[in-house]
Amino acid sequence: EVQLLDSGGDLVQPGGSLRLSCAASGFTFSSYAMSWVRQAPGKGLEWVSSISGLGSPTYYADSVKGRFTISRDNSKSTVYLQMNSLRAEDTAVYSCAKDIVENSGSYGAWDYWGQGTLVTVSS
Amino acid sequence: EVVLTQSPATLSLSPGERATLSCRASQSVSSYLAWYQQKPGQAPRLLIYDASNRATGIPARFSGTGSGTDFTLTISSLEPEDFAVYFCQHRSNWPLTFGGGTKVEIK
C-alpha cells in the first residue's frame, strides 16, 4: 500500500526557515518524481515544486524560486522541502504527491498524496 | 503561465442528476489536463489525467473530454459521495497550475 507521511510543519516567524519531510513507502521510490503542493486556508491548490526520481532536474513555482529547495534521499525514501525567508503568504497546508507515471522525469499528475503538514508564518 | 478558469464556481444539483464542469485554459495545453476531487479535510483524489484517462479505481460515471483550451468533466449520475470540490490542473509546461475549483453541492 502506498503511503506518504508529511511532517515538519510549524509556526515560524516571517523571515524564518523550516524543513518539511515526506516519508514514502509501498512503491519503488527512486522510480517516481515527487512534488509539493500547498493549500492556503480556505483557498485552492498551488503547485510548489517537483523533483525527478534521481534528484535532477528540479522545478519551482515563481512564488518560491530562490527561497525553497526541494531534495530527496532515495536511500531513505524521503523527499524534503527546505523553506527559507518565509513570508505570511507561505502559510498553508503542504502536501507531497507522487507522480502517476514511473520513470517519466516529472509527469506532473499525482495519484497519491500525503495528508499534509501545516506551516504558519506569523509574528 | 497558463491560467485555468473553472466554471461554474458552484453547481447545485440533486443525487442522480448529471454534472458538467468546465475548465478553460488561457493557452493550449494539448491534452495535458487532469481533474481532482477534494472533500473537506482530505487530500485531493486524482480522477482523470491527460484529459480523458480515468485513474485507477475511478468509477465509470466520471468522464473527461477536451483538448487545447476547453475541457469538461462529466459525472453522469451524481452519487451522494460525489458532492465535493473539483479542480483541474495542467502539466503542459512549467509552472504547473490549478484552476480555482468548482464546488458541487446538494440542491
Interface residues (C-beta under 8 A of the other chain):
Chain A: V37 G44 L45 E46 W47 S50 Y59 Y60 A61 D62 S95 I100 Y107 G108 A109 W110 D111 W113 G114 Q115 G116
Chain B: E1 Y32 A34 Y36 Q38 A43 P44 L46 Y49 D50 A55 T56 F87 Q89 R91 W94 P95 L96 T97 F98 G99 G100 G101
